[in-house]
């Protein structure tokens, strides 16, 4: 009997471990049939800002209802939240501009035209009170004073910048997609001060940071997550992820890293120590869910996507056609761990 008892206890323990997985818990429907890129959580107000073609949809995360639509953000890519200034900074890729809105009323404060071409990712660095737009076509970063909304400098980057993070102490890190590099920017001097290769990682896009262990998590187009020491650029480890990643999030409470893969999965990586990392699980999401945002208050994850129709046949004018979107199918997936 005692042996049977221990077997039952062991089976129950294994079942509990297996059950502690992340799953899509619900879908938030949002009107509109345009494409998408980044989405960003305003933790202080529990609002989700969703890039959506030529507008930004704002979702109340308590009710899951769209409470505002910020118009005239053509080719929107990124949204940076500055709670201390009550501002959101939005990159308008097709207008080469930054739309600045009030975080509570969502009213336009100012639209700033920049010299940088095709602004994509954007970062607010509270340490320096600067906003940096990372410009895909001109291979540089435009720096705005977040208080005055004025452009103060352009930083050449020598390659196509993607996502960036701040260490909150004066250093900013950014992926350089076409050079397979991470660059370090001094937030005070506003200069590029270091360049690190992240080979074998290829085409890095999403970037996250663990401020406690000083580790960078760069997700790459060749299905690798490259983990880097942010103090010297040393590669700590590489791990396999899914295909089509474009985003990554880090949960500091649970020491988990989430790579959002456009194939329709999330790769979950566990950080046991500053030098010990392993793939914990692969979560099924939905095709096209390639960008991700973390709610630090609820630990929920959000990913934008839609349903896709049939892909057109290639033509001379369009050799790599994309599948069209099914009308009224745009959603934000909510992913969470429901285990106790």
Secondary structure, DSSP 8 states (H G I E B T S, - for coil): -HHHHHHHHHHHHHHHHHH--EEEEEEEE---------EEEETTTTEEEEEETTEEEEEETTTTEEEEEE---TTEEEEEEETTTTEEEEEETTTTEEEEEETTT--EEEEEE-SSSSEEEEEEETTTTEEEEEETTTTEEEEEETTT--EEEEEE-SS-EEEEEE-SSSEEEEEETTTTEEEEEETTTTEEEEEEE-TT--SEEEEEEETTTTEEEEEETTTEEEEEETTT--EEEEEE--SSEEEEEEETTTTEEEEEETTTEEEEEEEEETTEEEEEEEEE--TT----EE-TTT--EEEEE--B-------SS-TT----B-TT--EEEEEEE---
